[in-house]
Amino acid sequence: MASQLQIFTLSGNPKLAEEIAAEVGIELSPCSVNRFADGETMVDIKESVRGNHVYIVQPTCSPVNESLMELLIMIDALKRASAKTINVVMPYFGYARQDRKSKSREPITAKLVANLIVAAGCTRLITMDLHASQIQGFFDIPIDDFRAMPIIARYFLEKGLDKNELVVVSPDHGGATRARRFAEVLDAPLAIIDKRRPRPNVAEVVGIIGEVKGKKAIIIDDMIDTAGSICNAVEALLEKGATEVYTACTHPLLSGPAVERIINSEMIELVTTNTLPLTDAKKLDKITQLSVGPILGKAIKHIYTDQPVSELFGMKVFTTEDVEMPEDIQG
């Protein structure tokens, strides 16, 4: 009996899971997540997974710890149910900001979470825009770190902005490589915000490297949490003579005062993706959310049919012909 393909979703982002399943061409397999009276998590898989290739869609979105525990428990359940492979589709990999020891007595939570996922029984991880690419080295299993940059770049290209008036801005030195690739796609110059962090979630702009006067600036980052850094950067760019400022990121955490800061900011638009779901309170007119469902769905098809995934990392992902799937891929 041939192995089949199944996709499950937990409570993190079921809408995205539906989009991924639609791209693959199958229905989501049924499961439920419940809580005991004391808050402990339990999962119930409604159909057989024995010998099948299983994909679980679950970003570590808020509440982060509950999302992570749901995932670990689901992996354990699938392993004990004799799934052939257990593939985790984690569009947003949480705890990634602590990926090294920058001072004494600090944890490396990115490595801890990687250990937990592998120890639970995961055989492959699919994610998007890791906070630091070297986190891939924390895993002893295959990991595919896809980019949202082609999706966001395509959006801005279709807006028809004059490339001679554009400048792409990195919000810090660490994001310069990401911003440079984005600038190359848009054929625009690069500027970098020089900032310092006196404490977590607090950033101060020290200066701007590059010419922004008279330009329409696009700030590109991997995530926006409390929006303090991005809003400070918008203000600094306008003070230096930028005519308009757009912002973009892959992961819209938008925690705490983020929504209020974005509303009060002079940014024209925040372009983001649906790696994390937005609650109704976060669905602002200023925020445009693009779907990563098609690219993650294509990734699953390529992996399941043993096709290379390298072509999904560039702009040509939008012109790639669909991979032909075998008939009856779901049991």
Order of alpha helices (4+ residues) and beta strands (2+ residues): beta-alpha-beta-beta-beta-alpha-beta-alpha-beta-beta-alpha-beta-alpha-beta-beta-beta-alpha-beta-alpha-beta-beta-alpha
